[in-house]
């Protein structure tokens, strides 16, 4: 652990202006991001006597090795920059709202020429309108099924739509009148887009207008004695009412509000939000927050609002980069207004409610009121939301996988069993998979704070000294560890924000990368590449041979600050380098449970990578050996000509007209397929847009490269 005095900025260096600060650890990774009205006053609190700090703050400042800050003009700018940095760096000591993107939405892709309604999860896309979130995807499909009677908009995928357009026959929904079938021209593109807009207006709360319109049409049909048409319209009205009744009326019709509630203790808190639009509950979300930093309820509310509404700013930036047309920009602005309501009701006000309200107003483009409900229906609804939060917290505590105490115990037990200086907060595990030495693949999985970090998983194709694979598993493990940590050393030296410190007074090894403390510009992220961060513990799947091979690789590279062990499957023994006897963990210990999870995840990942390579290797193409012809060009050729048979019949001029192809490459294709001596096969076209040549012996990048007539060619 580092002494905060070793990286404390000099007196007077820190300005008294508002700004955002971030702490980095000894490897340069950002571990905490915060903001302050007065940077000097706030940062001084971190450098007081460590014994007077909260235990979570103590852990953060002793893990850190530097602090840097950025001065901004206003507190609203500090709020926006803090959210941006938290999202970019994902600091381990900041509050994390897990599972935020797992909730399904009903999405309408208004930016498309023919909009589509579908269930969508994940990050929001510009030009798409979202309704929800819903608790379950089946609730979206049930609502959509009811509304397609009145608003028969497209719901099919791009492939189904294209096939129907080519064949001239709509899909089943088109035959049962639950799709207006724009694919076959039953409705014009503009009329279909207007139909999709009406659907969005109805979902946004404008329900009475459409019910009145259908009622008037039903009365007209009845007066004209078109009773069958009147009956269909009557059923449509009933479908609209059933879809509307699924959302309970809780507030007056004109109310647009988000109602937040908290329930928790010193370690964690459950958060719930009800989205009320047009007086009806349109969606509900919930998180369980681990209080990895010392925060009050007011600060927790501030972080929560940043998390929920910061995505609006991201969507706006994405829309600006997407170069949308006028309709797309209008849809993006409407989406921002829908996402940020007129009222935000919270259990306690954030530390600076005026600045937070100003930030929300800027996102919405209209005034937003931020307050605590005191009486009436809104207070009763807030109490209901709080009950949901309390129930969610009780449910969470019964689930062991997300229990911070359990994971902390597992890391502490691993530290004690392996004799580590600190708990292994970042664990990397490696495994090798192959079939009798062929298609050798390896995996690297990453666990941080006892949880998988799938964005940093990696897979390796084992090359071997001759390019045809390693001789055995130990050689393969040696290669993987060498490649991973050689990349670590390269990225660490290439990181521009670190300096080399020749002293080891603070406990770091001589020559270790040491981040600097000081001011940084807001646009300079300074984030290092992911391979520049070493793990605290490397786990290999295997016994003493695999461990010895991994240790030899680390020794050859001069990496001495990474712990290593192996987990053997037979008796679940933990092997350390150079030891004659294994470490035996209790079968019921949390440490063994965590190591098994890490090992099993690496095994699953390695098998998946091996199967993918094997399946691709079974498909070969006559175009694979054409020099200068990569996957993009192969796909373009097959898209244009349809098959290798038709491509063989094409002339050089016809092939050269394909986008991305030059004449020399076209001649090489003709020579490879037809055997004509028309060009030097080794030449490439300097005018072409893709001059990359695939690695020798590599499998096709995608099976899309194989068209009709290409198997075994």
C-alpha positions as CSV (number, residue, x, y, z in Angstrom):
1,X,0.0,0.0,0.0
2,X,1.2,3.5,-0.8
3,X,1.5,6.4,1.6
4,X,-0.7,9.3,0.4
5,X,2.1,11.7,1.4
6,X,4.3,10.3,-1.4
7,X,2.0,11.7,-4.2
8,X,0.4,14.6,-2.4
9,X,0.6,17.8,-4.6
10,X,2.7,20.7,-3.3
11,X,0.8,23.4,-1.4
12,X,-0.6,26.0,-3.7
13,X,-0.5,23.7,-6.8
14,X,-4.2,22.8,-6.5
15,X,-6.5,25.6,-7.7
16,X,-9.6,26.7,-5.8
17,X,-11.7,26.6,-8.9
18,X,-14.5,24.0,-9.6
19,X,-13.3,20.9,-11.4
20,X,-13.0,17.1,-11.6
21,X,-10.3,15.0,-10.2
22,X,-9.2,11.4,-10.6
23,X,-6.9,9.1,-8.6
24,X,-4.7,6.5,-10.4
25,X,-3.0,3.4,-9.0
26,X,0.7,2.5,-9.4
27,X,-0.1,1.1,-12.9
28,X,-1.8,4.2,-14.1
29,X,-5.4,2.8,-13.9
30,X,-8.0,5.3,-12.8
31,X,-9.6,4.0,-9.6
32,X,-11.7,7.0,-8.5
33,X,-13.3,10.0,-10.1
34,X,-14.9,12.9,-8.2
35,X,-15.9,16.6,-8.6
36,X,-15.7,19.6,-6.4
37,X,-16.7,23.2,-6.2
38,X,-13.3,23.9,-4.7
39,X,-10.6,21.5,-5.8
40,X,-8.1,22.5,-3.2
41,X,-10.6,22.1,-0.3
42,X,-11.9,18.8,-1.5
43,X,-8.5,17.2,-2.3
44,X,-7.0,18.3,1.0
45,X,-9.6,16.1,2.8
46,X,-8.0,13.0,1.2
47,X,-4.5,13.9,2.5
48,X,-5.3,14.3,6.2
49,X,-4.3,11.7,8.7
50,X,-5.3,8.3,7.2
51,X,-6.6,7.2,10.6
52,X,-9.3,9.9,10.5
53,X,-10.6,8.8,7.1
54,X,-13.5,6.4,6.5
55,X,-12.3,2.9,5.9
56,X,-13.4,2.9,2.3
57,X,-11.6,6.2,1.7
58,X,-8.5,4.8,3.4
59,X,-8.5,1.9,1.0
60,X,-8.8,4.2,-2.0
61,X,-6.0,6.7,-1.0
62,X,-3.6,3.9,0.0
63,X,-4.2,2.1,-3.3
64,X,-3.7,5.3,-5.4
65,X,-0.3,6.5,-6.5
66,X,-1.2,9.8,-8.0
67,X,-4.0,12.4,-8.3
68,X,-4.8,14.7,-11.2
69,X,-7.4,17.2,-11.9
70,X,-9.1,19.3,-14.5
71,X,-10.4,22.8,-14.0
72,X,-13.8,23.7,-15.6
73,X,-15.8,26.9,-15.9
74,X,-19.0,25.9,-14.0
75,X,-20.3,23.3,-11.7
76,X,-22.6,22.0,-14.4
77,X,-19.6,21.4,-16.6
78,X,-18.0,19.5,-13.7
79,X,-21.1,17.4,-13.4
80,X,-21.0,16.4,-17.1
81,X,-17.2,15.8,-17.1
82,X,-17.5,13.6,-14.0
83,X,-20.1,11.4,-15.6
84,X,-18.0,11.2,-18.8
85,X,-14.9,10.1,-16.9
86,X,-16.8,7.6,-14.8
87,X,-18.3,6.0,-17.9
88,X,-14.9,5.9,-19.7
89,X,-12.8,4.6,-16.9
90,X,-15.2,2.5,-14.8
91,X,-13.3,3.2,-11.6
92,X,-13.4,0.4,-9.0
93,X,-13.9,2.8,-6.0
94,X,-16.9,4.6,-7.5
95,X,-20.5,3.5,-7.0
96,X,-21.5,1.1,-9.7
97,X,-25.1,0.6,-10.9
98,X,-25.0,-3.0,-12.2
99,X,-27.4,-4.5,-14.8
100,X,-28.5,-1.1,-16.0
101,X,-28.6,-2.2,-19.6
102,X,-30.3,-5.5,-19.1
103,X,-33.8,-4.1,-19.1
104,X,-35.7,-4.5,-22.4
105,X,-37.3,-1.6,-24.2
106,X,-39.9,-1.4,-26.9
107,X,-37.9,0.4,-29.7
108,X,-39.0,1.9,-33.0
109,X,-36.2,2.6,-35.4
110,X,-37.5,5.9,-36.8
111,X,-34.2,6.7,-38.4
112,X,-34.7,3.8,-40.9
113,X,-36.4,4.2,-44.2
114,X,-39.0,1.6,-43.1
115,X,-39.2,1.8,-39.3
116,X,-39.3,-1.4,-37.3
117,X,-40.8,-2.1,-33.9
118,X,-38.8,-4.6,-31.8
119,X,-37.6,-5.6,-28.4
120,X,-34.2,-4.0,-27.8
121,X,-31.6,-4.0,-25.0
122,X,-28.3,-2.4,-24.5
123,X,-27.0,1.1,-25.3
124,X,-29.5,3.4,-27.0
125,X,-29.0,4.3,-30.6
126,X,-29.6,7.7,-32.3
127,X,-32.8,8.0,-34.3
128,X,-34.6,5.3,-32.3
129,X,-37.5,5.9,-30.0
130,X,-37.6,3.8,-26.8
131,X,-40.6,3.0,-24.6
132,X,-40.2,1.4,-21.2
133,X,-38.2,-0.2,-19.7
134,X,-40.3,-3.3,-19.2
135,X,-39.7,-5.9,-16.5
136,X,-39.9,-8.7,-19.0
137,X,-39.6,-9.0,-22.8
138,X,-42.9,-11.0,-23.0
139,X,-44.7,-7.9,-21.7
140,X,-43.4,-5.9,-24.7
141,X,-44.5,-8.6,-27.1
142,X,-47.9,-8.9,-25.6
143,X,-48.4,-5.1,-25.8
144,X,-47.1,-5.0,-29.4
145,X,-49.4,-7.9,-30.4
146,X,-52.4,-5.9,-29.2
147,X,-51.4,-2.7,-30.9
148,X,-50.5,-4.2,-34.3
149,X,-54.2,-4.5,-35.0
150,X,-54.4,-0.7,-35.1
151,X,-50.9,0.2,-36.0
152,X,-49.7,-2.6,-38.4
153,X,-46.1,-1.5,-38.6
154,X,-43.1,-3.6,-39.6
155,X,-41.7,-5.9,-36.9
156,X,-39.6,-8.3,-39.1
157,X,-35.8,-8.5,-39.3
158,X,-33.8,-7.1,-42.2
159,X,-33.3,-10.5,-43.7
160,X,-37.0,-11.4,-43.7
161,X,-37.9,-8.0,-45.1
162,X,-35.4,-8.3,-47.9
163,X,-36.5,-11.8,-48.8
164,X,-40.2,-10.8,-48.9
165,X,-39.3,-7.8,-51.1
166,X,-37.4,-10.1,-53.5
167,X,-40.1,-12.7,-53.7
168,X,-43.0,-10.3,-53.8
169,X,-44.8,-12.3,-51.0
170,X,-45.2,-10.9,-47.5
171,X,-44.6,-12.9,-44.3
172,X,-47.3,-14.4,-42.2
173,X,-48.0,-11.1,-40.3
174,X,-48.8,-9.5,-43.7
175,X,-51.4,-12.2,-44.5
176,X,-53.2,-11.8,-41.1
177,X,-53.3,-8.0,-41.3
178,X,-50.8,-7.4,-38.5
179,X,-48.3,-5.8,-40.9
180,X,-49.1,-3.3,-43.6
181,X,-46.5,-5.1,-45.8
182,X,-44.4,-2.2,-47.1
183,X,-42.0,-4.9,-48.4
184,X,-44.4,-5.7,-51.2
185,X,-45.8,-2.2,-51.8
186,X,-49.2,-2.5,-50.0
187,X,-48.4,0.8,-48.3
188,X,-46.0,3.5,-49.3
189,X,-42.8,4.2,-47.4
190,X,-43.9,7.6,-46.4
191,X,-47.3,6.3,-45.2
192,X,-45.7,3.6,-43.3
193,X,-43.4,6.1,-41.5
194,X,-46.4,8.1,-40.6
195,X,-48.1,5.0,-39.2
196,X,-44.9,4.3,-37.1
197,X,-45.1,7.9,-35.9
198,X,-48.7,7.5,-34.8
199,X,-47.7,4.3,-33.0
200,X,-45.0,6.3,-31.1
201,X,-47.4,9.1,-30.3
202,X,-49.8,6.5,-28.8
203,X,-47.1,4.9,-26.8
204,X,-46.0,8.3,-25.6
205,X,-49.4,8.9,-24.0
206,X,-51.5,10.5,-26.7
207,X,-54.1,7.7,-26.5
208,X,-57.4,9.7,-26.5
209,X,-56.8,11.1,-30.0
210,X,-56.6,7.7,-31.6
211,X,-59.5,6.3,-29.7
212,X,-61.7,9.2,-30.8
213,X,-60.6,8.8,-34.4
214,X,-61.5,5.1,-34.4
215,X,-64.8,5.7,-32.6
216,X,-65.8,8.3,-35.3
217,X,-64.8,5.9,-38.1
218,X,-66.8,3.1,-36.4
219,X,-69.9,5.3,-36.2
220,X,-69.6,6.3,-39.8
221,X,-69.3,2.6,-40.9
222,X,-72.4,1.7,-38.8
223,X,-74.3,4.6,-40.3
224,X,-73.4,3.4,-43.8
225,X,-74.5,-0.1,-42.8
226,X,-70.9,-1.5,-43.2
227,X,-71.4,-3.6,-40.1
228,X,-68.3,-5.9,-40.7
229,X,-66.0,-2.8,-40.9
230,X,-67.7,-1.3,-37.8
231,X,-67.1,-4.6,-35.9
232,X,-63.4,-4.6,-36.8
233,X,-63.1,-1.0,-35.7
234,X,-64.9,-1.9,-32.4
235,X,-62.3,-4.7,-31.8
236,X,-59.5,-2.2,-32.6
237,X,-60.8,0.2,-30.0
238,X,-61.0,-2.6,-27.4
239,X,-57.4,-3.6,-28.2
240,X,-56.3,0.0,-27.6
241,X,-58.1,0.1,-24.3
242,X,-56.6,-3.2,-23.2
243,X,-53.1,-2.0,-24.1
244,X,-53.8,1.2,-22.2
245,X,-55.2,-0.5,-19.1
246,X,-51.9,-2.5,-18.7
247,X,-50.3,0.8,-17.5
248,X,-51.9,1.8,-14.2
249,X,-53.2,5.4,-13.8
250,X,-51.4,6.8,-10.8
251,X,-51.3,10.6,-11.4
252,X,-53.2,13.2,-13.4
253,X,-53.1,12.9,-17.2
254,X,-50.6,15.7,-17.8
255,X,-48.0,14.4,-15.3
256,X,-44.6,13.4,-16.7
257,X,-42.3,12.4,-13.9
258,X,-39.6,10.0,-12.8
259,X,-40.0,8.8,-9.2
260,X,-36.9,7.5,-7.4
261,X,-36.5,5.7,-4.1
262,X,-33.6,4.3,-2.0
263,X,-33.4,1.6,0.6
264,X,-30.1,0.3,2.0
265,X,-27.5,0.2,4.7
266,X,-23.8,1.0,5.1
267,X,-22.6,-1.6,2.5
268,X,-25.2,-1.5,-0.3
269,X,-28.5,0.1,-1.4
270,X,-31.3,-0.8,-3.7
271,X,-32.6,1.8,-6.1
272,X,-35.9,1.9,-7.9
273,X,-37.4,4.3,-10.4
274,X,-40.9,4.5,-11.9
275,X,-41.2,6.3,-15.2
276,X,-44.6,8.0,-15.3
277,X,-45.7,9.5,-18.6
278,X,-49.2,11.0,-19.2
279,X,-50.1,10.0,-15.6
280,X,-49.4,6.3,-16.3
281,X,-46.5,4.1,-15.2
282,X,-44.7,3.4,-18.5
283,X,-41.7,1.7,-17.1
284,X,-39.7,0.6,-14.1
285,X,-36.0,0.0,-13.3
286,X,-34.0,-1.1,-10.4
287,X,-30.4,-1.5,-9.3
288,X,-28.5,-2.8,-6.3
289,X,-25.6,-0.5,-5.5
290,X,-22.4,-1.5,-3.7
291,X,-21.2,1.4,-1.6
292,X,-17.5,1.0,-2.5
293,X,-17.0,4.7,-1.6
294,X,-18.1,6.7,1.4
295,X,-21.3,8.4,0.2
296,X,-24.4,9.9,1.7
297,X,-27.9,9.4,0.4
298,X,-27.7,12.9,-1.2
299,X,-24.5,12.0,-3.0
300,X,-26.0,8.6,-4.0
301,X,-29.0,10.4,-5.6
302,X,-26.6,12.6,-7.5
303,X,-24.7,9.6,-8.9
304,X,-28.0,8.0,-9.7
305,X,-29.3,10.9,-11.7
306,X,-26.0,11.0,-13.6
307,X,-26.3,7.3,-14.4
308,X,-29.9,7.5,-15.6
309,X,-29.9,10.7,-17.6
310,X,-26.3,10.8,-18.7
311,X,-27.2,8.4,-21.5
312,X,-29.3,11.2,-23.0
313,X,-26.1,13.3,-23.5
314,X,-24.4,10.3,-25.0
315,X,-27.3,9.7,-27.4
316,X,-27.2,13.4,-28.4
317,X,-23.5,13.2,-29.2
318,X,-24.0,10.0,-31.2
319,X,-26.8,11.6,-33.2
320,X,-24.6,14.5,-34.1
321,X,-21.8,12.1,-35.3
322,X,-24.3,9.9,-37.2
323,X,-25.2,12.8,-39.6
324,X,-28.9,12.2,-39.5
325,X,-31.4,13.8,-41.8
326,X,-34.0,16.3,-40.5
327,X,-36.4,13.6,-39.5
328,X,-33.7,11.7,-37.6
329,X,-32.6,14.9,-35.8
330,X,-36.3,15.6,-34.9
331,X,-36.6,12.0,-33.5
332,X,-33.4,12.4,-31.5
333,X,-34.7,15.6,-29.9
334,X,-38.1,14.0,-29.2
335,X,-36.3,11.0,-27.6
336,X,-34.3,13.4,-25.3
337,X,-37.6,15.1,-24.2
338,X,-39.2,11.7,-23.5
339,X,-36.1,10.5,-21.6
340,X,-35.9,13.5,-19.3
341,X,-39.4,14.3,-17.8
342,X,-40.7,17.6,-16.5
343,X,-40.5,16.5,-12.9
344,X,-37.8,14.4,-11.2
345,X,-39.0,13.2,-7.7
346,X,-36.2,12.0,-5.4
347,X,-36.2,10.8,-1.7
348,X,-33.5,13.4,-0.8
349,X,-32.1,16.3,-2.8
350,X,-28.5,16.0,-4.1
351,X,-25.8,18.2,-2.6
352,X,-26.4,21.0,-5.1
353,X,-29.9,20.7,-6.5
354,X,-29.8,23.9,-8.5
355,X,-26.8,22.8,-10.5
356,X,-28.3,19.3,-11.0
357,X,-31.6,20.9,-12.2
358,X,-29.7,23.1,-14.6
359,X,-27.9,20.1,-16.0
360,X,-31.2,18.2,-16.5
361,X,-32.8,21.3,-18.1
362,X,-30.0,21.4,-20.6
363,X,-30.5,17.8,-21.5
364,X,-34.2,18.1,-22.0
365,X,-34.2,21.5,-23.6
366,X,-36.9,22.7,-21.3
367,X,-37.3,23.4,-17.6
368,X,-37.0,20.4,-15.3
369,X,-38.2,20.5,-11.7
370,X,-36.2,18.5,-9.2
371,X,-37.8,18.1,-5.7
372,X,-38.9,15.8,-2.9
373,X,-42.6,15.0,-2.9
374,X,-44.3,16.3,0.3
375,X,-48.0,15.4,0.0
376,X,-50.7,14.0,-2.1
377,X,-50.6,11.3,-4.8
378,X,-47.0,11.9,-5.6
379,X,-45.9,11.2,-2.1
380,X,-48.0,8.0,-2.0
381,X,-46.4,6.9,-5.2
382,X,-42.9,7.6,-3.8
383,X,-43.8,5.4,-0.8
384,X,-44.8,2.6,-3.2
385,X,-41.5,2.9,-5.1
386,X,-39.6,2.7,-1.8
387,X,-41.5,-0.5,-0.9
388,X,-40.3,-1.9,-4.2
389,X,-36.7,-0.9,-3.4
390,X,-36.9,-2.5,0.1
391,X,-38.2,-5.8,-1.5
392,X,-35.4,-5.7,-4.1
393,X,-32.8,-5.3,-1.4
394,X,-34.2,-8.3,0.6
395,X,-34.2,-10.4,-2.6
396,X,-30.6,-9.3,-3.4
397,X,-29.3,-10.3,0.0
398,X,-30.5,-13.9,-0.6
399,X,-28.4,-14.1,-3.7
400,X,-24.8,-15.1,-2.9
401,X,-23.2,-14.3,-6.2
402,X,-23.7,-10.6,-5.8
403,X,-22.7,-10.4,-2.1
404,X,-19.8,-8.0,-1.6
405,X,-19.0,-9.7,1.8
406,X,-18.7,-13.1,0.2
407,X,-16.4,-12.0,-2.6
408,X,-14.2,-10.0,-0.2
409,X,-13.9,-13.1,1.9
410,X,-12.9,-15.2,-1.1
411,X,-10.2,-12.7,-2.1
412,X,-8.9,-12.5,1.4
413,X,-8.7,-16.3,1.7
414,X,-6.8,-16.5,-1.6
415,X,-4.4,-13.9,-0.3
416,X,-3.7,-15.8,2.9
417,X,-3.5,-19.2,1.2
418,X,-1.0,-18.1,-1.5
419,X,0.9,-15.7,0.7
420,X,0.2,-12.6,-1.3
421,X,1.0,-9.1,-0.1
422,X,-2.5,-7.8,-1.0
423,X,-5.8,-9.3,-2.1
424,X,-5.8,-10.2,-5.8
425,X,-8.3,-7.6,-7.1
426,X,-7.6,-8.5,-10.7
427,X,-7.2,-12.2,-11.6
428,X,-6.4,-13.5,-15.0
429,X,-6.9,-17.2,-15.9
430,X,-5.5,-19.0,-19.0
431,X,-6.5,-22.3,-20.6
432,X,-5.6,-24.1,-23.8
433,X,-8.0,-26.1,-26.0
434,X,-7.3,-28.2,-29.2
435,X,-8.2,-31.5,-31.0
436,X,-5.2,-33.7,-31.1
437,X,-2.9,-30.7,-31.6
438,X,-5.0,-29.1,-34.3
439,X,-6.7,-25.6,-34.2
440,X,-4.9,-24.8,-31.0
441,X,-6.6,-22.0,-29.1
442,X,-6.2,-20.4,-25.7
443,X,-8.3,-18.1,-23.6
444,X,-7.7,-15.3,-21.1
445,X,-10.5,-14.4,-18.8
446,X,-10.4,-11.5,-16.3
447,X,-12.1,-11.3,-12.9
448,X,-12.0,-8.0,-11.0
449,X,-13.2,-7.7,-7.4
450,X,-14.4,-11.3,-7.8
451,X,-16.7,-10.6,-10.8
452,X,-16.1,-11.4,-14.5
453,X,-15.1,-8.5,-16.6
454,X,-16.0,-9.8,-20.0
455,X,-15.0,-6.7,-22.0
456,X,-11.4,-7.7,-21.3
457,X,-11.6,-11.4,-22.2
458,X,-9.1,-12.3,-25.0
459,X,-8.5,-15.4,-27.2
460,X,-5.3,-16.5,-28.8
461,X,-4.5,-18.7,-31.8
462,X,-1.4,-20.7,-30.9
463,X,1.2,-20.4,-33.6
464,X,4.2,-22.3,-32.4
465,X,7.8,-21.8,-33.6
466,X,7.1,-23.0,-37.1
467,X,3.6,-21.5,-37.5
468,X,1.9,-24.8,-37.2
469,X,1.1,-24.9,-33.5
470,X,2.9,-25.8,-30.3
471,X,4.3,-29.2,-29.6
472,X,2.2,-29.7,-26.4
473,X,0.1,-27.9,-23.8
474,X,3.1,-26.5,-21.8
475,X,4.6,-25.0,-25.0
476,X,1.2,-23.5,-25.8
477,X,0.9,-22.0,-22.3
478,X,4.4,-20.6,-22.5
479,X,3.5,-18.9,-25.8
480,X,0.3,-17.4,-24.5
481,X,1.9,-16.0,-21.3
482,X,4.8,-14.6,-23.3
483,X,2.5,-12.9,-25.8
484,X,0.3,-11.4,-23.2
485,X,3.0,-10.0,-21.0
486,X,5.2,-8.9,-23.8
487,X,2.2,-6.8,-24.9
488,X,1.9,-5.6,-21.3
489,X,5.5,-4.4,-21.3
490,X,5.2,-2.7,-24.7
491,X,2.0,-0.9,-23.8
492,X,3.4,0.2,-20.4
493,X,6.4,1.8,-22.0
494,X,4.2,3.4,-24.8
495,X,1.9,5.0,-22.2
496,X,2.6,8.7,-22.5
497,X,1.3,9.9,-19.2
498,X,3.7,7.9,-17.0
499,X,7.3,8.5,-16.0
500,X,9.9,6.0,-14.9
501,X,10.9,6.3,-11.3
502,X,14.3,4.9,-10.4
503,X,13.7,5.0,-6.6
504,X,11.8,2.4,-4.7
505,X,11.3,4.3,-1.5
506,X,7.5,3.9,-1.6
507,X,7.7,0.1,-2.1
508,X,7.5,-0.1,-5.9
509,X,10.2,-1.9,-7.8
510,X,12.9,0.1,-9.4
511,X,11.9,1.2,-12.9
512,X,8.1,0.8,-12.3
513,X,5.8,3.1,-14.2
514,X,4.7,5.9,-11.9
515,X,1.8,8.2,-12.8
516,X,2.3,11.9,-12.1
517,X,0.1,14.1,-10.0
518,X,-1.0,17.4,-11.5
519,X,-3.5,19.2,-13.8
520,X,-4.6,17.6,-17.1
521,X,-6.8,19.1,-19.9
522,X,-10.4,17.8,-20.0
523,X,-10.1,16.4,-23.6
524,X,-6.9,14.4,-22.7
525,X,-8.2,11.1,-21.3
526,X,-4.7,9.6,-20.8
527,X,-6.2,6.2,-20.5
528,X,-3.7,3.4,-21.2
529,X,-4.3,0.4,-23.3
530,X,-5.9,-2.5,-21.4
531,X,-3.0,-4.8,-21.8
532,X,-0.9,-2.2,-20.0
533,X,-2.5,-3.3,-16.7
534,X,-1.0,-6.3,-15.1
535,X,-3.0,-8.7,-13.0
536,X,-2.4,-9.3,-9.3
537,X,-2.7,-13.1,-9.8
538,X,-2.3,-15.3,-12.9
539,X,-4.1,-18.7,-12.7
540,X,-3.4,-21.4,-15.3
541,X,-5.5,-24.4,-15.9
542,X,-3.2,-27.3,-15.0
543,X,-0.6,-28.7,-12.6
544,X,3.1,-28.3,-12.1
545,X,4.1,-28.5,-15.9
546,X,1.8,-25.7,-16.9
547,X,2.8,-23.6,-13.9
548,X,6.5,-24.1,-14.7
549,X,6.0,-23.1,-18.3
550,X,4.1,-19.9,-17.3
551,X,6.8,-19.1,-14.7
552,X,9.5,-19.6,-17.3
553,X,7.7,-17.1,-19.6
554,X,7.5,-14.5,-16.9
555,X,11.1,-14.9,-15.9
556,X,12.2,-14.5,-19.5
557,X,10.4,-11.2,-19.8
558,X,11.6,-10.0,-16.4
559,X,8.1,-9.7,-14.9
560,X,8.5,-10.2,-11.1
561,X,5.5,-8.4,-9.6
562,X,2.7,-10.8,-10.7
563,X,1.8,-13.8,-8.6
564,X,1.2,-17.2,-10.3
565,X,-0.6,-20.4,-9.5
566,X,-2.2,-23.4,-11.2
567,X,-5.5,-25.2,-10.5
568,X,-5.4,-28.9,-11.3
569,X,-8.8,-30.4,-12.2
570,X,-8.3,-33.9,-10.7
571,X,-8.2,-33.0,-7.0
572,X,-8.7,-29.2,-7.3
573,X,-5.1,-28.7,-6.0
574,X,-3.5,-25.2,-6.2
575,X,0.1,-25.4,-7.4
576,X,2.7,-22.7,-6.9
577,X,5.9,-22.3,-8.9
578,X,8.8,-24.4,-7.6
579,X,6.8,-26.1,-4.9
580,X,6.9,-29.9,-4.5
581,X,3.5,-30.0,-2.7
582,X,0.3,-28.3,-3.6
583,X,-1.8,-25.9,-1.5
584,X,-5.0,-27.6,-0.4
585,X,-8.0,-25.4,0.0
586,X,-11.0,-26.5,2.0
587,X,-13.8,-27.8,-0.3
588,X,-16.3,-25.4,1.3
589,X,-14.0,-22.3,1.2
590,X,-15.0,-19.2,-0.8
591,X,-11.5,-19.1,-2.2
592,X,-11.8,-22.4,-3.9
593,X,-15.2,-21.6,-5.1
594,X,-13.9,-18.4,-6.8
595,X,-10.9,-20.1,-8.3
596,X,-13.1,-22.8,-9.8
597,X,-15.4,-20.2,-11.3
598,X,-12.4,-18.4,-12.9
599,X,-11.0,-21.7,-14.2
600,X,-14.3,-22.9,-15.5
601,X,-14.9,-19.6,-17.3
602,X,-11.5,-19.8,-19.0
603,X,-12.2,-23.4,-20.0
604,X,-15.5,-22.5,-21.5
605,X,-14.0,-19.6,-23.4
606,X,-11.1,-21.7,-24.7
607,X,-13.4,-24.4,-26.0
608,X,-15.6,-21.9,-27.7
609,X,-12.7,-20.3,-29.4
610,X,-11.4,-23.7,-30.5
611,X,-14.7,-24.8,-31.9
612,X,-15.0,-21.5,-33.9
613,X,-11.6,-22.0,-35.4
614,X,-12.3,-25.6,-36.2
615,X,-15.7,-24.9,-37.9
616,X,-14.1,-22.1,-40.0
617,X,-11.2,-24.3,-40.9
618,X,-13.5,-26.9,-42.4
619,X,-14.7,-24.4,-45.0
620,X,-12.2,-23.4,-47.7
621,X,-12.6,-21.1,-50.7
622,X,-11.0,-20.9,-54.1
623,X,-10.5,-17.2,-53.3
624,X,-8.5,-17.8,-50.1
625,X,-5.2,-18.1,-51.9
626,X,-5.6,-15.0,-54.2
627,X,-2.8,-12.6,-53.1
628,X,-4.2,-9.2,-51.9
629,X,-7.7,-10.5,-51.6
630,X,-9.0,-10.1,-48.0
631,X,-12.3,-11.0,-46.4
632,X,-13.9,-7.6,-47.4
633,X,-13.1,-8.1,-51.1
634,X,-14.1,-11.7,-51.1
635,X,-17.5,-10.7,-49.7
636,X,-17.9,-7.9,-52.2
637,X,-17.2,-10.3,-55.1
638,X,-19.6,-12.9,-53.9
639,X,-22.3,-10.3,-53.2
640,X,-21.9,-8.9,-56.8
641,X,-21.7,-12.2,-58.7
642,X,-23.5,-14.6,-56.4
643,X,-21.2,-17.6,-56.6
644,X,-17.8,-18.7,-57.7
645,X,-19.2,-20.3,-60.8
646,X,-20.5,-17.0,-62.1
647,X,-17.3,-15.3,-60.9
648,X,-15.2,-17.7,-63.1
649,X,-17.3,-16.7,-66.1
650,X,-16.7,-12.9,-65.5
651,X,-14.0,-10.9,-67.4
652,X,-11.3,-8.9,-65.8
653,X,-13.1,-5.6,-66.6
654,X,-16.3,-6.9,-64.9
655,X,-14.4,-7.9,-61.8
656,X,-12.4,-4.6,-61.7
657,X,-15.7,-2.7,-61.6
658,X,-16.5,-4.2,-58.2
659,X,-16.0,-1.7,-55.4
660,X,-12.5,-2.0,-53.8
661,X,-11.1,-4.0,-56.7
662,X,-8.3,-2.8,-59.0
663,X,-7.3,-4.2,-62.4
664,X,-4.3,-6.1,-61.1
665,X,-6.2,-7.8,-58.4
666,X,-9.0,-8.6,-60.9
667,X,-6.4,-10.2,-63.1
668,X,-5.1,-12.2,-60.1
669,X,-8.6,-13.4,-59.4
670,X,-9.1,-14.6,-63.0
671,X,-5.7,-16.3,-63.0
672,X,-6.6,-18.1,-59.7
673,X,-10.0,-19.3,-60.8
674,X,-9.5,-19.9,-64.5
675,X,-5.9,-20.7,-64.7
676,X,-5.3,-18.1,-67.4
677,X,-1.8,-16.6,-67.5
678,X,-3.1,-13.1,-67.4
679,X,-1.2,-11.6,-64.5
680,X,1.4,-12.2,-61.9
681,X,-0.5,-13.8,-59.0
682,X,1.8,-12.2,-56.5
683,X,1.0,-8.6,-57.5
684,X,-1.4,-6.3,-55.9
685,X,-3.1,-3.2,-57.1
686,X,-1.6,0.0,-55.6
687,X,-4.8,1.8,-56.3
688,X,-7.0,-0.6,-54.4
689,X,-8.5,0.3,-51.1
690,X,-7.7,-2.9,-49.2
691,X,-4.1,-4.0,-49.8
692,X,-4.0,-6.2,-46.7
693,X,-2.9,-9.8,-47.3
694,X,-4.2,-12.5,-45.0
695,X,-1.6,-14.3,-42.9
696,X,-0.3,-17.5,-44.5
697,X,-2.1,-20.6,-43.2
698,X,-4.9,-18.6,-41.5
699,X,-8.4,-19.9,-41.7
700,X,-11.1,-17.8,-43.5
701,X,-12.2,-14.9,-41.4
702,X,-15.9,-15.7,-41.8
703,X,-18.0,-18.4,-43.4
704,X,-19.6,-15.5,-45.3
705,X,-16.6,-15.9,-47.7
706,X,-17.9,-19.3,-48.8
707,X,-20.7,-19.1,-51.3
708,X,-22.4,-21.8,-53.5
709,X,-19.9,-24.0,-55.1
710,X,-17.0,-23.1,-52.8
711,X,-16.8,-26.0,-50.5
712,X,-13.6,-28.0,-51.1
713,X,-12.6,-25.8,-54.0
